[in-house]
Amino acid sequence: MAQEHLHISDVNSMQAFSVNDMLITLNMEGAREFTKISYPIRYGQYHEIKTSEFIYQFNLNGEIKHIQGRTRDWPHPAEWLKRTISNDWIYYSVGSYNDVYDRIGEYYFPCLQYEKSPFFKQNPFDFKVIQKALTGWGEVIDRLRSYLKNTLPEPLRMFIAQTIAKDGKALVKRAEELQMLNGERITILPPDTRHVDYEVIPVIIAEGCRYHCGFCRFKTDHPFSQLSRSEILDRMKRIRSFFGSDLPNYNSLFLGQHDALRADHDLLTFSAHKAYDIFEFSRSHMKEARLFLFGSVDSLLEAEDSLFNALNRLPFLTFINIGLESGDPKTMDALKKPIRVSDVKRTFFRMLEINRRYEQIEVTANFVLGKDLSENHYRSILDLARKGLDRYFSKGAIYFSPLNDAASKPELLRRFNEFKRLNRLPTFIYLIQRL
Ligand code: SF4
């Protein structure tokens, strides 16, 4: 690339620099609490490069994190792209505000690059301007690289050196590294991680799952096994190094993988305590640490009050998500989920009890939604989430996971809206995301 002649001016005491047509601002301060609002918001600390076409934002490791368009081609001025720590791009769409909020409990609908949503006609990643944004930041990196030949103010030189080291190839390697540190990829995040915009530090403490259900596309082949304390500590220390300078932007933990609640209860609380210290959540830029994990019907039924007493005392707000799927035996057979519906019912009422008794714990549940499911399936859910409750409760969300039948969107939405109206618990669609 031809060498650019640089005009650098220090706009704001070594924090903002005008470099030709780019405005580079370092250490910007975003919100310190996750919040649900209908305009774009950024969290924690970050760096930014503004050009006439795009705003590029980088985490404190110099890795691209958000892109927002500034021209009329951009689909909506309040929408943006986010890159996850596992190098997936997500487009945050406003949809039509009320619908999105009613369906998912958030003001923005995350459209995934790797999977088309059954709820959107158009895939934003097909738009030319989105494709340009995704290639454009590579061009910005090339420009920054050429600037290093000049004499630069030290903070700017450091930012540029850090950022050019995190080009596209480096980010692919980083994602592979995180996967290696955890032994496998996080194939699915709990739906409750939406409360922190899916920004969690993932640590797998137990692999495999209990049931190996036929319908599930996220299961891993191996049987359930848990790591030892020393393996978990070693894993956490390596993951801490991986997050590096960006660690203070995190205050939430996902203890994976599919049924961490089944791990020995001492191991589970040990892991949560150690993670809080090792990841320095008390010093995070973000307030209110949260812990997320999956459980199963049997692991919730087996867990005694002593576990919930211990979890309730942790310095986290804890969310435990359980796959119930259905209260109808034929549907369970069709899903090839080997649990009795009597246990599903017991789990549902145990969930309500835990939510009532423990202020710092919220247990949530998933049911399936699909066009070929029987009326008995739908009736069985209403028997629990409507008839089983004498009033509306705001704690203990019910999530509906659409089965793999994208063509049946109107039918799925009709069913979902019916549940939303009749259930006496907060009811949302489960937007499945990996990490
Ligand atoms: S639904 Fe849960 S328990 Fe069943 S196979 Fe998937 S991960 Fe395992």
Residues whose N, C-alpha, C, O or C-beta is under 5 A from the ligand:
A	BS01	SF4	C209 R210 Y211 H212 C213 C216 K219 H258 G323
